[in-house]
Amino acid sequence: MSRELFKFKGGIHPPGHKAESTGRPIHPAPLPKKLVIPLRQHIGNPARPIVDVGERVLKGQLIAAADGAISTAVHASSSGIVSAIGPARVPHISGLPDECITIETDGRDEWIAHGPLDYQAMTRADLLAHLRDMGLAGLGGAVFPSAVKLDPGAAQTCPTLIINGGECEPWITCDDMLMRTQADAILQGVAIMRHLLGSSEILIGIEDNKPEAIAAMQAATAKTDFAVETVSLPTRYPGGGAKQMIETLTGKQVPSGKLSTDIGIQVFNVGTAYALARAVHHGEPLISRLVTVTGHVLRAQNVEALIGTPFDTLIQLAGDRDGTTGVLMGGPMMGLPIPDTSVPVVKATNCILVESAELFPPPPKALPCIRCTRCADACPAELQPQELFRFAKSDDFGRAQEYHLFDCIECGCCSYVCPSHIPLVDFYRYAKSEIWARERDKRAADLARERHEFRLFRQEREKTEKAEKLAAKAQAKRAELAAAPTEAGNSGTSEADAKKALIAAALARAQAKKTETTPQNTDNLSPDTQQEIAEIETRRAKIRALARKPLESEETP
Amino acid sequence: MPSPFIIDRSSVTQIMAWVLAALLPGITAYVWLFGPGILVTLTLASVTALAAEAAMLKARGYPAKPFLADLSAIVTAWLLALSLPSLAPWWLIITGTLFAIVVAKHLYGGLGQNIFNPAMVGYAVLIVSFPVQMTQWAGPLELTLVEPGAVQLSLAQSAAVIFGGDLPKATLDAITMATPLDVLRTGLYQQLTVDETMTQAIFGHYGGVGFEWLAAAFLLGGLLLWALRIISWQVPLAFLAGIWLTAGFLHFFDAGRFGAPWFHLFSPSVMLCAFFIATDPVSGATTPRGKLIFGLGAGFLTIVIRTWGGFPDGVAFAILLMNLCVPLIDQYTQPRVYGEAIVKRDDGTRKEPRT
């Protein structure tokens, strides 16, 4: 390869387990009786349902529209009747139900009218709006709405476009199989991306453990009418992470807290490019995707599955086996445990990995950290995981943030290499969630404080208002009193007289009040008590005199 | 159980086992050059360390099995034993080992929590408390066997000496010898120059006769640990550089009063320290730059203590002093994280292309 490559720091070489699922051709998954289509399959606002229960929908029909700037649409994956709109189990880390549209399929798989689009004749805004309505989202795992990423915004152009075929997670092969079989279609999608972003340099990065995919993409790129370079990258997890791929290909790092577009680079997954081509050239919204079903199954393979298909259906297709200990969505490094396998395939489902005790033995008991810094050597974010662990463990979240906790991408490299088998990533997730919770509490407290301060302000304001009212009343009274001397014809001294009169009145009131006050216990004493007091006073005087004596004697020797 | 769901096969036990394995070339050379006494010392220290570890774990309410199996106590025991005179009395070995395991390790919180290197704490306690017994070094056989009436002690005889068997004073004098460092120190006290002192029989090509080969054997084991990536290159290299630069600087200005840098480098204690003691991850610095500072500092202090200090060797005190500085070093040498502070540059380029 002629292109000079750069090396991102850290990374690991876990066993690939790719061959298990690349031996069989892509298999279309059967049409399930019921499709459960979540409204929140992407980052951003959930889609807004636009169909009603009981309505018949066609395959590819828009059933929930994008809501807000960062959102995307959701479509019916097959024809049938909407049987429910409401919470259902979804593959999410929380394990909580989320809003879904359930469709009872009619088995006819009847398409809505659709056709190709002459995208070059359209304005950029129209094309982006159209793509948003096609439900496109990043299929590499982050499921960020693609239309947003395809809008270069104020910059008008994004010089470098990277197509990510890294697929660095062990076991997953859906991108590999897609590149092997759909290289031309992927490049059609790339052409549309290039059109929208105005990119001059287009790179397709593929890890070198996928030689067939590299060959297929190279053959396809030879036929394109624009310059695209397929680059073979050294296989090293997480080399398929967007930031790592950018660094490998360009030597640049995305500045902390910024986006890759800030340094003129946009990254899309190969699956997204393919989905884009289907959307534009065939008018097909994103209603299906390739899913690798592998691990502890009889026939590990890639299946073309409709969004909404239950995991169970796909696992049965691949042949479920005894001794299954769990199911993951995604790979073993960053995948999500799925306790309930009735959940539907969503846009983010790249892999269904069935676990067994042999393939995924439980980790040994954790020992104390010996500060060997293998985690620091493996960390692609170039953090000091051993220090973050120490801070997270001791709830020192301030220090954890100082040591860049939020730059952690949770790739799992540190946990993988730890000789003490400490589940490090768990500690970082814990620390992050604690910090978020505290920030929420702090916001709530700030709100409460603001309310309290406003209450104080209001009380103060009411006080001033009252005082002003009283002052006005007093003014009125003065005016009233002043009116009498004016009648006597002495207008020059009327103001002073009025004041004098007011003071005199106030003094009289005070005097009256004083006389009203209850007598003190030194007043009105009986003669006996007075005598007693006098005796006490005499004694005290005597003691005072005695006490002073020695001093006097010292002074006058 | 959240992600990741796979882990590497490495373990603390495996790391410790490799450290022990890497000490074997040194131990073999030791037996070959100085006689089998060291085997008795190693065994006694190991048994004491395991017993102390087990007792402390029980006292602290920890499960004994996983922590005994991590082999860290054995590593401490071996490092201490290799630092002690090979014919040191049994109670000295036991006292040092107990201090290392009970006080320096467990009273500070056990595995991973000790601020100071346990073996070096044990050594420091002994050298301060029992300086005389700490000189009972077996001389290199190459020299002791040529003396009149010389005997080579068998394993059993070595054990007898260590356990207080009454060996004739003459025999004991014949088999024990001052170390090259002691000889040099004594020579300098007697107003001899380094060159004059170095004419004595105990000095070999670079270090002492026998001692230099022992140093080479420790170096070999150390290189194995580096090849296996169990230790990083920073600490050994910086430590050796610290020794070489400091000793070289002094030697350059007054070769008559300061030993040559090669002489200091090729002492067994320096090589053992560079690859096995200064590299202790628990009590050492963790950042790449911090490791360099830690190593350089320890090397510098070793020569300073050897030259002007009151003890025959400075390695243990140098390490303990640098252990003290670790939190400070780590805090001020935190490396730049991904994407941090590169906004300063226009194009974002940071690294050199891979060749």
Interface residues (C-beta under 8 A of the other chain):
Chain A: E4 L5 F6 K7 K9 I12 P14 P15 I93 P170 K243 E247 G251 K252 Q253 V254 P255 S256 G257 K258 I263 L328 G330 P332 M333 M334 G335 L336 P337 E355 F360 P362 P363 P364 K365 L367 P368 C369 I370 R371 C372 T373 R374 A376 P380 A381 E382 L383 Q384 Q386 E387 Y403 H404 D407 E410 G412 S415 Y416 V417 C418 P419 S420 H421 P423 V425 D426 R429
Chain B: M1 P2 S3 P4 F5 I6 I7 D8 S10 S11 V12 Q14 I15 P66 F67 D70 S72 G110 L111 G112 Q113 S232 P281 V282 G284 T286 T287 D330 Q334 P335 R336 V337 Y338 G339 E340 A341 I342 V343 D347 G348 T349 R350 K351 P353 R354
